Amino acid sequence: MTWRKWPFLGVLLLAGGLPAAAAAHGDHAEVTPPTAISQPKPSWPEGSDQGREVRVTLFLTVDQEGRVSDAKLASATELPSGSG
């Protein structure tokens, strides 16, 4: 009766080693770092934007991998000083 247990034990040992072998062959998700999207500076004079508060609305297009593929400025509204 004990000789029937050995093939079953061999199958368990083989099955236990398969996930490690698959991972060794590169079967994993590739992670890519986010990329920055550069936008042109606003047309305000260089020193005049100090202390301003601006509310900005952006439209972002995100692909299936979760990366931002496009960014568009929808609106930029200068808030009255002292608000917030």
Protein Blocks (a to p, Z undefined) as FASTA:
>chain_A
ZZmmmmmmmmmmmmmmmmmmmmmnopacdddddddddddddfbdfklmgoiacddddddd
ddfkopafbdcdfbdcdddehiZZ
